[in-house]
Amino acid sequence: MTVTGTRLFESKEATVIEMSNTADQIETALRRWCRENGHPVSPLDEVSEPIAAKLLNVSPSCLRRQFDEGRSMVPVARLVLDRRMYAISALAAYLAHGAHRALDL
């Protein structure tokens, strides 16, 4: 039984490492996509709500509504003059953990 538990733990650990690598790859792809399509990325590595919505393949109003209802898909990094900014790393982490509606990057 201990062996099985250890195997499961090793398997989960390997999955976490694999997802981390995937999140890093997705983060790189998101930055590249923004650069190639002329979408600005802030010095803090954040994008505005409309760009985040494009990257998640949802409408900006969907992101806004989820934020207002307290059930955001991705946490808002900060508010700037009432504009929501999303960290690219948070978007990548969300996409790496099984989001099925993402753009093909």
C-alpha positions as CSV (number, residue, x, y, z in Angstrom):
1,M,0.0,0.0,0.0
2,T,2.8,2.4,0.8
3,V,4.4,1.5,-2.6
4,T,1.1,2.4,-4.4
5,G,0.9,5.7,-2.4
6,T,4.5,6.5,-3.4
7,R,3.8,5.7,-7.0
8,L,0.8,8.0,-7.0
9,F,2.8,10.7,-5.3
10,E,5.6,10.3,-7.9
11,S,3.0,10.4,-10.6
12,K,1.4,13.5,-9.3
13,E,4.8,15.1,-8.8
14,A,5.7,14.3,-12.4
15,T,2.4,15.8,-13.6
16,V,3.0,19.0,-11.7
17,I,6.4,19.3,-13.2
18,E,5.0,18.6,-16.7
19,M,2.2,21.2,-16.1
20,S,4.8,23.7,-15.0
21,N,6.8,23.1,-18.2
22,T,3.6,23.5,-20.2
23,A,2.7,26.7,-18.4
24,D,6.1,28.1,-19.2
25,Q,5.7,27.2,-22.9
26,I,2.2,28.7,-23.0
27,E,3.5,31.8,-21.3
28,T,6.2,32.2,-24.0
29,A,3.6,31.5,-26.7
30,L,1.2,34.2,-25.2
31,R,4.0,36.8,-25.2
32,R,5.0,35.9,-28.7
33,W,1.4,36.1,-29.9
34,C,0.9,39.5,-28.3
35,R,4.1,40.8,-29.9
36,E,3.3,39.4,-33.4
37,N,-0.2,40.8,-33.3
38,G,0.7,44.2,-32.0
39,H,-0.9,43.8,-28.6
40,P,0.9,45.7,-25.8
41,V,2.3,44.0,-22.8
42,S,3.0,46.2,-19.8
43,P,6.4,46.4,-18.2
44,L,4.9,44.3,-15.4
45,D,4.1,41.5,-17.9
46,E,0.4,42.2,-17.9
47,V,-2.2,42.6,-20.6
48,S,-5.5,44.5,-20.7
49,E,-8.9,42.9,-20.3
50,P,-9.7,42.8,-24.1
51,I,-6.4,41.2,-24.9
52,A,-6.8,38.7,-22.0
53,A,-10.2,37.8,-23.4
54,K,-8.8,37.2,-26.8
55,L,-6.1,34.9,-25.4
56,L,-8.8,33.0,-23.4
57,N,-11.2,32.9,-26.4
58,V,-14.0,34.6,-24.4
59,S,-15.6,38.0,-24.7
60,P,-14.3,40.9,-22.5
61,S,-17.8,41.2,-21.1
62,C,-17.6,37.5,-19.9
63,L,-14.3,38.3,-18.0
64,R,-15.9,41.5,-16.6
65,R,-19.0,39.7,-15.5
66,Q,-17.1,36.9,-13.8
67,F,-14.9,39.4,-12.0
68,D,-18.0,41.4,-10.8
69,E,-19.6,38.2,-9.6
70,G,-16.5,37.1,-7.8
71,R,-15.8,34.0,-9.9
72,S,-13.0,35.1,-12.2
73,M,-11.4,32.5,-14.5
74,V,-8.1,34.2,-14.0
75,P,-7.3,36.5,-11.1
76,V,-7.0,40.2,-12.0
77,A,-3.4,41.4,-11.4
78,R,-4.4,45.0,-10.7
79,L,-6.8,47.7,-11.6
80,V,-5.4,50.8,-13.4
81,L,-7.9,53.7,-13.7
82,D,-10.7,51.2,-13.6
83,R,-9.1,48.9,-16.2
84,R,-8.4,45.3,-15.3
85,M,-4.9,44.0,-16.1
86,Y,-4.1,40.3,-16.2
87,A,-0.7,38.8,-15.7
88,I,0.5,36.7,-18.6
89,S,1.8,34.1,-16.1
90,A,-1.7,33.8,-14.6
91,L,-3.3,33.4,-18.0
92,A,-0.7,30.7,-18.9
93,A,-1.3,28.8,-15.6
94,Y,-5.0,28.8,-16.3
95,L,-4.6,27.5,-19.8
96,A,-2.1,24.9,-18.7
97,H,-4.5,23.5,-16.1
98,G,-7.0,22.2,-18.6
99,A,-8.8,25.2,-20.0
100,H,-10.5,23.8,-23.1
101,R,-11.5,27.1,-24.8
102,A,-8.1,28.5,-25.5
103,L,-6.8,29.8,-28.8
104,D,-4.5,27.5,-30.8
105,L,-1.2,29.3,-30.4
